[in-house]
Amino acid sequence: MGLLRKYLALLLCFLLVWSAGYVQAEQLTEVSEAELAQIAPVSAAQTARIDALPTYDAADTWAVYVYMSGSDLESGGMDGLAELTRMITRAERDAYVSSKYAVFEERVLAFVKASEEAGIKLPSALYRPQAVEEASEQPADAAQEGEVLPEEEQAAPRLPASASLDLQELFQAALPKNIRFVIQTGGALAWENENIDSNRSQRFVYDSEGFHEVSDRNVENMGNPNTLEGFLRFCEANYQADHKLLLFWNHGAGSFGFGTDEIFQHDTLTLTEMKSALQAVYGTSASQKPFELIGFDACLMASLEVANALADFGNYLLASEELEPGFGWDYSGWVADFASNTATNGARIGRSIADSFVKTSVREAKDTGYDYDVTLSLTDLGQVRQLYAAYEAFAAEALKKSIENPHYLALLGQKANRSIRYAQEMYRIYNTIDLGNFMDGVMEYFPDTARAVKEALEKASLYQRNSTYVQGSQGLSVYFPIYMDEMNGFENFLSYIHEISLSDAINSLYFYKIGAFLDQKHQSYASKQGYGTALVIDTSVLKRIGDTPIDVQGNVAQLPLAPEQAALIQDTRMALTSFDEKNQEFIYYGYDYLNDIDKQSAVCSRLSGKWFGFDKEPIMVEIIEADERYVKYSSPVMYQKERCNLIFIHDSQSGTSSVLGLRRQSQSNGVIDRNLIALKNGDRITPLYKVESDAGSSFKEGKVLRYKEGALGEINLKRGEYMANFELTDLRGDIWYSNWVQFRAEGGSIRDMFAMTETAEQK
């Protein structure tokens, strides 16, 4: 069921160190302040701005409400549920799946009907056969060269229980009498902490007297807004304070919600549900916002949509634009800082959390020998309404210009695609990009409205800590539909325009970009604004790309495009393939980026005899994101009998590549893993290659390789015959292919390249 797979895959996060033992904060290698400042710079202006804010009296009381849904991050794949628990939760689980699927089906059929009436086919990626995708989960049987691992060496260790570990960190900090933590637990099949029962919904208090249970109830769904509302009412009735923080602990997916409950079919809290729970307890017109700080120890929650949904309920938002480490915040660090100085405010607490989080993350990276992306942003929620209004005005202008000339939709896609993209290898489903980067890219086309967004963003962004590869992040992300990758991406798109965004301007722009037309509702909005009638965009002119001869000069291939074709393209890449005569199959090595379409409406690529690989073995690569200096890649491999993605960065200036780690593929329940596995010298990995034959598509295992730090990088392609072709993505996410060029690789050089004449087909 596509919907179930999407909801189970919805909430992904990042970077839990998977090794034989978890490195506690106090055991980590020290990092100098100078080194830390270079990796994750601190803005002096932002620091001064926070220092200038008034603080509260040191004697004031503080309450920290923590909504902790453990999920797989805590259970680590272990199952501690009783049969009684399964029985009493079954009806709610089944009802959840049925209701969500019914809503999705209704939205899909409405979109299909409107498309048919406009004479438009849906993006072809939505029709990709499910069997192909499922085949990718398990590599095809193939004779392997190299070693076969002993069975005992292939067994994967259990993941650390991250929620319990964070509680242990919390307990290291002695609290004064005026600080109290109130914690709701649930959502995991098993808990490491002996006080927490996976078969019950419990509430605990940690204060100056220690950690103790204060409520024990029948198991409740942490993805149900009634559970959040009940927790907040309990806290307000029993644990009032002068100032309060509200913290959420689990997975996160930005615009698409927070948390996943393992017991209740991985149900999640949508932004609408979170907002409704808060409104039920606190109303909508309180003269004083109930929380000093709302924080997410979760992935992707520093988004414009999250900030706008929660703007009425807190002074500040603390969250990550990017996927967050599984080990999360350093509770021993920031809580100790908080406890030692209660004459503070939400902004200073948020800054302390960000600083300690980044420091611990960098120390973890230094000890494990790999690097990764870390972001944490502090946002002034009092400035978010103005920021959101500015983005609406930008969307309105972009819609107006796109109706006048649909080429603007492709330009928007190009600039969004070159912004910092979050969610790692899942970016094509989540379409989450840095808002500030995006505005920088489109400034030349929309100078007034884009500049207004940037100015509002600068006012709202109080403090950011961003590590090396995402230092250009500017505080908040935004959803912008660049791609429509399969049904998961389509469902996210439909959810966004139906329930997440309430803006007619934003929704109409997004609908036009993906639909290539406006339905009655969105055309009505455009007409009322005086924008005119939107054209139905005919992308069929791109079919001719497959018949267009490629011009070859030496090792340079150039694909000429007609102006009407170039106007529809938002992304260009080149794929590398070889043909295995023995097995009669095409072996696919992945993609690399090209420059954007030039002024002569042509796509050009200078091929070389090099590719990415370990030692002399090439690997298959997929681009995650790229900027002027760095390109981030994902490569499928087998590790300890599991399908994983190897994540690495290539620095175009230095020519070096750095491995970030391994992330496991979707598990049987569909949940995308938050965890990043640190490879050690000597670890065995097996590259996977996508193959095409008369039997269809599958993945094939290559040689078993031993990982060695520094061994990954550009290598000479093995001597032999290869083919390459252009892949072009149009403004709504459809993919179109050129003909092939064939060449011979020898000694890191290209020989005898020529254009083939076989007709390519649309994917």
N, C-alpha and C positions, 0 to 999 in steps of 0.2 A: 504494500500500500504506500504510494508516494507520499501522502500526507504524513503518515506515521513515521516514515523514514526521515522526513524533514524535521518533524518536531523532536524526534529522538536525536537528530544531529544538530539541533538548533544552537545549543549553547556550548561553544568551545572556548577553551582558554589555553594557557601556554606555560611551558618551561619548568615543570617539576623535575628536579634532578633524580634520575632513576639509577641508583647504584646499590651496591651491597649494603651501604649504611648511609643514613641521612646525616649531613654535616650540620651540627647545631651552630648557631650564630657565634657563640663564644669560642668555637674551635676554628673559625675561619681565619685565613691569612689577612693580616692587616693591609689596608690600602691607604696610601698617603692622601692628604687632602688635595694636593696638587694633581696627583694621578686621577683622583675621583672627579675633580673639576674639569679635567681634559676629556674624560669619558662622558660625563653628564654635567655640562656646564650649569652654573648658577647665575641668574640675572641679578646684578646689583640693584637695578631699578625695581625689580619685582620684590626683592628682599626689603628694600627701603619702604616700599609701598605697604607691605604687611606690617613692618615695624611701626609705621605711623598710625595704625589702627588702634583705637582704644581697647584696653583690656578690662576684665572684670575683677571684682574684689577676690582676694586669695581665699577668703572664708566662704565664698559662694559654693553651693553644692552642685555636683555634676552627676548625671546619669547617662550611661552609654547603653543603648538598646541594640543588641546584636541578633540578627536573624540569620541563623547558621544552618543552611541546608547542606548536609555533608556530601550526598550523592556519591559517585564513583571516586571522587577525590579523597573521600574518607574510607570507603569500603575497600578500595583497591581490587575490586572484582570478587571479593569474598561475599558470601551470602549467610546472614545470620537471622533471617526472618523465620518466624514460626508459621506453621500451616494455618494456625488460627488468624494470624495477621493477613495472610494471603486471602483467606476466606472473607474476612470482614471488609477488605478493601476492593474485592473483585468488582462489585457493582459500580463503584465510583470510577474505577479504571476503565471499564467497558463503556460507561456513559461518556467519559472524557473523549475517548477515541472516536466514538460515533458522532458526537456533537462537533468536534473539530473537523472531521472529514466532511460532514454535511455542509458546514460553512464554506470550506474550501471548494467543494464541488459546485456549490451555488455560484461562487465568484468566478470559477473557471468557465462554467457554461455561459454565464452572462458575457464574459469577455469574448468567448468564441462566437457567440451569436452576433455581438456588435461587430466583430471582425468580418464575419461573413457578409453582413449587411453592407460593410464598407468595401467589400471585395478584396480583403487582405487575408493572407494566410498567416498563421502564427509562426513565430521564429522557429526555424527547423530544429534548433537544439532541443526543443521540447518534445520532439518526436524521436529522439535517439532511442534505439531499442534497449530496454532494460537488461536484456540478457548480456549485452556487451559490457555494461557497467558492472554487473554482478560477476562476470568472468574476470574482471580486473581485480576482484578481491582475492582470487586464488590463482597463482601462476600456473601456466600450462605445464604438464609433465614434460620434462626435457632432460636429456643426458647432461649431467653437470661435469665440467672439467674441474679438477682440483680436489680439495679435501671434503670429506663428509664428516660432520661434527658428531662426536659421541653424544648419545641421548642425554646424559646427565649435564653436558655442557650447554645444551640447547634450552633447558628449562628456564623460563623467565621468572625473575624474582617478583614477589609481591610488591606493589607500589607502597610507598609510605602513606600512612593515614594523616593526610595534611591538616584536616580540621583539628584532630587531637594534638598534633604537633604545635599548631598555633595556640591552642589552649595552654599547652605546656609553657610556651613562651610567655603568654599572658601571666601565668602563675609565678613567673620569675620576678615580676614587678610587684613590690609591696605597695598597697594602696593606702592613702590617708583616709580618714573617716568621711571626707566630703566627696569621694569618688566611688561610684558603684557601677558595676557592669551587670546587666540583666540579659540573659542569653536563652534564646529558644533553639532547640535542636530537633532534627528530624531529617527525612529525605534520603537516608543511606541504608543500604541493606545490612551493614555491619559498622560498629564503632570500636575503635581501639581503646578509647577511654572507658574504664570499667564502670564509671558512674552513669554512662549514657546507654540507654536501651534502644536498639533499632526498632523494637516492636511497640514503642510508646512515644508520645509527644511530651517532651519534658521542658521545663524552664528552670534555669539555675541563676544564682547570684554569686558574683565574685566581688568581695569587698574587703575591708580591713580585717575581717574575721575569717576570711578564707572562701572556699568554693563549696556551695551547698545547694541542694535541690529545693525548689519552692513550689513546684507544680508538676503533676504527673497525670496525663490524660490518655485516652484512647488515641491511637495513631491518627494523625491528621496530615493532609496533603499540603506540603510546603509550597506548592504551585497554585494553591487556591487562595484568592484574595481574602476569603473569610478567615483563614488561618493567620494571615498577617494582621488583619483587623483585630482579631481576638488577642493576639500578642500585644499589640499597641494599647488596646483598652486595659489589659492586665497591667501593663507597665504604668500607665497613667493613673490607675486606681491605687497602685501599691508602691510605686517607686518614682514619685514626683521629685523634681529638682529645679534649682534656679536655671540651669542650662543643660541641654540634652544633645547627645549625638545619636544618630541612627546609622548603623553599619549593616551592610549586607555581605554575607560570605558564601561564595559558591562559584559556579560558572556564570558567564555573562555574554550577551550578544547584542549589546548596544540597543539600537532601535527595536530589536526583535525580542527584548525581554531579559529577565534575570532568572537564574536558578534552574535546576532540574531535579525533580524528586524521583529517585530510583524506584520507590515503592509504588508510585502512582503513574506508571507509564511515562516517566520522564516529563511530567507536566511542568510547565514553566509559568512564572508570573509575567504577563505582558505589561507594558507601560500603562495601558488603560486600567488594568487590574490593580497595579500598584497605586496609581493615582486615586482610584475609587476607594481603596482601603484607607488611604490617608485622609481623603475627604470625609469619609464616614466618621472618623475619629476627631478630626480637627476642623472640619468645615472648610470654606473657601475664602473667607473674608476676615481672617484673624488679623488684628492690628499688629500682633507680634508673631513672627513665624515660630512654629514649635521647636525647630531644631537649629542649633548653631551650625552643625555640619551634617550632611548626608554623605556617606562614603560607601564605596563598593570595592571590597577586596575580591575582585572578579575581573574578567576580561571585557574590553571593548565598551565600557559603560560611560566613558567621557565623550558623549556625543551631544550634538545640538538637540536631538529629539529627547534624550533622557533629561537634559538640563531644563528644557521647556516643560516637560511633564511634571517635574518636581519643584519648579520655581516658587510655588506658593508655600512650600513647606520647610524650606531651609535657607539659611544665609549663604552657605557655601556648599559646593559639590566637589568631592574628591574621588577621582576615578582614573582609569587607564584608557587611553585611546587604543593601544595595541593589546595583544594577548598578554596576559600577566603570568608571572611564575606561579607554579603550583604551590610552592612554599609561601608565596604571598608576602604580606606585610611582615615587618619585624616587630612583633608585639612587645617583646621584651625591651626593645629600644624606645619606641615612641611612647609606650605606656609609662615607662620609668621616667621619661622626660616630662610627661604630663603630670605624674604624681609629685615630681620634685618642684613643680611650678604651676600652681593652680590659679595664679593671677594671669590668666591667658584669655584667648578667644578661639573661635572656630578656625580662623585663618592660620593662626600660629600652630594649632594642633595639626591642621592639614599639612602645613609645611614640614613639621617634625616627622609626620608619617612618610611623606615623600622622600625626605632626606635619608631617613633610616632604611626605607625600602630600597632605594637606589644603592646605598652603601652595601647593604647585605647582598643584593643581587650581584654587584660587581665583585664582591669578595667570593661569592659562590662561583662565579665565572672563573676567577683567577685560580681557585683551588681545583676546579674540574677541568680547566684547560680549554674551555670553549667560550665563545662570546655569543651575545644575543641582543635582541631589541627589548628595551624597557622604557615605558613612559608612565608618568603619573602627573595629573593636572589638577590644579585647584581653581575652581571657577566661582566668580561672584554671581550668585543666582539673582541678585537684585538687578543685574544688567542683562539678563537673558531675554526678557521680553523684547527689549529694544533690538537685540541681536537677531532674534527670530523674525521680527518685523522687517529688518533689513534684508534677511535672506528671502523672505516672501517677495519683497520688492524686486530683488534680483531675479527671482524665478518668473515674476510677472513680465519683466523686460525681456528675459530670455525667451519666454513663450511668444511674446509679441513679435520679436525678430525672427523666431523660428517659423511662425506662420507666414511671415513675409518671404522668408528664404530658408527652407528646411536644412540647408547646409550648416546652419548654426547648431543643429542637433548633433551633427558629426563633430563640429569644433568643440562643443561641450564635452563629448565623449573622449576626444583626443586629450583635452586638458585634464579631465578627471582621471584618465588612464595614466597620465604622467605625474599625478599627485602621489603623495605617500599613501599607500593602500594598506589597510589593516586586515587582520584575520588570516595572515600567512597564506598557505596554499588554498584556503577556502574563500579567497577574495572574490572569485567569480560568482559566488553565491550570495555573499553578504554585501558586496559593492559599497564598502565603507572606506571613505577617504578623508584626508585631513582637510578641514574646511578652509583654513588659511592658505594652504598650498593651492587649493582649487581656485580660490579667488585671485591669487597671484597669477595663475595661468590664464584666466579669462579676462583679466583687467583690460587688455587691449581691445576687447570686443564690447565690454560693458563697463566702461571706466567709472561712471558715477555710482551705479548700484554695487559693483564689486568693491569699490573703495569704501563705500558706506558699511558693507559687511565687515571689511578688515578693521575699520575704526571701531566698530561695535565689539568685535572680537577682542581687540586689544584692551578695551575697557573691562570686558568680562573676564579675561584671563589674568588671574592673579599670580600664578606660580606654576612653573613646569620643570620637571626633571626628565630629560630624555637622553638615552644612551647613544653611543656612537652612530649607529646606522639609521636612527630616527631622530637625530638632533634637529631636523627641520620641522618637526611636529609643532603645531602652534596652539595646542590646548584642547580643541574640540574637533571631533570628526563629524561627518554628515553622510547620510545615505544618498548616493546618486547612482541610478541604474546604468552602469556601463555595459554589463553583459546580462544575458538571460540564460544562465547555465542550467539546463535541465529543469525538472519540476520543482526542485528545492528553491532555486533562484526565482522561479516564477511565483511560487507561493509567497516568498518574502516580498516580492513586488506587489502582489495583490493585497497582502496584509498591510503593507505600507499605505497604499492609496485608499484603503477602505477603513482602517481603524487607527493607524499610528499617526498619520498626518491629517489634520483637519483643515489644511490650507488648500483652497481651490487653485491658487496660483501654482503652488508646488506640485499638486497632484495632476493638474492639467499638463504641465510641462513634462512630467515623468511619463504620463500616459502617452503623450504624443511621441516621445522618444522611443518607447518600447512598442507601442501599437502601430506607429506610422500613420495614424489617423486620430481624430478625436471623436469619441462617442457623443451621444446626445447631451449627457450631463456636462461634460467638459467643454464641448462646443458652445453650449449655452453660456457658460461662464466667459469664454473668450469673446463671444458676441456682445455680451453686456459690457465688457471692458472696451469695446470698439476695436478689437484686434482683427476682425474679419473672419472669414471661413478658412479653416485649415485644409490644405491640400491632402489628398490621400497619396502618400509617398510610394512611388513605384520602384522597388529595389530590383526588379527583374532585369534591369539593364546590366546588373553585375554578373548575370549568367554568361555574358560574352567574355568575361575574364578567362574562362577556361579555354577559349578558342584563340586568345590573343597571343601571337608569337612573342617569345622572350628574346630580347636582343642580348647577345653575348659578345663581349670584347675582352679577350684574355680570361681573367678570373672574375670579371665583373658581369653580373646579370642585371638587366633592367627590364621591368614590366611597364610598358606604356599604358596609360589609362585615358579614356575619354573624359572630358571635364565633368560630364554628368555622372560618371562613375566615381571619379575622385571626390566629388562633393558628398558622397554617401559614406566614405570610409573613415572609421575612427581609430583603427589599429592595424599595424602591419607587422608580420613576423615571417621568418623563413624556417622551414622544416628540413631536417636531414634524415635520409633513409638509405639503407643498402639492401641489396637483394641476395638472399642466400640460395644459390642454385641447388645445393644438395637437398635442402628441405622445401624448396619452392615456396619461399615466404619472404615478405618484406620485413626488415628489421628497422624499427623506428627509434631514432635517437633524440627526438624532441625538437625544441625551438630555440632560436636566438632572435634578439630584437634587431630591427632595422631603424633607419631614420624615418621621420614622417614623410609623407608624400611631398615631393618638391614642387617648385613653381611651374614646372613643365608637366605636371600631372603624371609623374612617373614614380615607380617604386624601384629603388636601386639597392643592390647588395654586393659587397666585395667579399667573395668567399675565400677561405683559407683552408689549408690542410690540417687545421687544428680543431680540437673539440675538448670538452671536459672529460676527465677520467682519473682513475687511480693508477698510478704508475703507467702502464701501457694499455690499460683496459678502458675503453670509452664507456660512459654511462649515459643513460637517458635523462634529459633535463626538461623541466617545465619552468617558465619564468613566473615568479611570484610578483615582483615589482622591479622597477628600474628608475633611477634618476640620472643626473649628469655624470655621477661618479660610480655609484654602486648598482649592481644587479643582483637580486636575490633569486635563488633557484631552489627547486625541489626535485629530488631524484628518487624513484621507487626502488626499494631494496628489500631483501629478506634479512631479518635479524632475530636470532633465537626463535626460529620457526614462525615468526609473525611478519606480516606485511607492514612496512614502515616507509616513511618518506625522509630521506636525508636532506636537511636544509643547510644551504651554504650561501655565502656572499662572495661575489667577485668584485675586486677593486680595479676599475679600468685604468686608473692612474699608475698604480704600482704593478699591475698585472698579477697580483696575488689573490688567492682564494682562501677563505676561512670557513671551516665547518662550524655551524651553530649547534647541530645535534640531530637526533632522530626523533620523529614523532610517529607513533603507531597509527595505522589505518583504522577506519571505523571498526568498532567491535560488533559482535553479532546483534546487539541491541541497537546499533546505529549511532551511538554516542561518539562524537569525534573527540579524540583524546587531547586533553590539556597538556599532557606531559611531554617534556623534551628529555630525551635520553642522551647523556653525555658519553660519547664514544671514548674508549681507552685504547692505547697502543696494543695491538695484538688481537683486538676484537674482530670477529669474523662477520663479514657482511656479504651478501650475494646480490649483485645488481640485477634488476629486472628490466626487460625490454618489451615494449609492445610490438607484437607481430601481427601481420595481416596475411592471410592465405585464403585459399578457396573455402576453407572450413570456417572462416570468420576471424574475429579479433580475439586476442588473448594476450597474456603476459608470459614471457619465457625467462627462465633463470639463466644467468651467465655463470662465470667462474666464481667460486668461493674465494674471497679476497680477505687479507688481513689488513685491518685499518692501521695506518701509521700517520701520526700528526704531521701535517705539511705535505702529505702525499697527493692530496687532491689538487688539481689545477688543470691548466690547458696542456694537452698532450698532442703529439702527432697522430693523426688518424692512421690506422693500419693500412698498409698498401692494398689498394683494391679499387673497385668501382662503386661510386656513390651517386645518389640523386638528391636534388633539393628543389623545393618549390615554395612559392609565396602563399602565405595564408593572410587573407584580408578580412577584417571584421567590420560589418556595416554599423550604422548608427543605432540599430536596435539589437545588436548582438549576434546576428547571423554570420556564419563563417563561409567564405568563398575561397576557392583554390585556383591557382594558376596551373599552367602546364609545368612540366619538369625540365630541369637542366641536368645533364649527366656529366660527370667528370671522374678523373682518376686521381686519387690521393697517393702521394709518394714523397717520403722524407719531409713531411710538413708543408708540402707545396701542392698546388692544383695543376693538373695537366689535362690537356685535351678536353676542355669543357665545351659542350655544345647543347643547343636547345632541342628538346624532344617535341614531338608534334601530337602525342596522344591527348585527347580531350580530358580535362579534369572535371570533376563533379563537385557540386556543393555538398558539404558535410551535412 
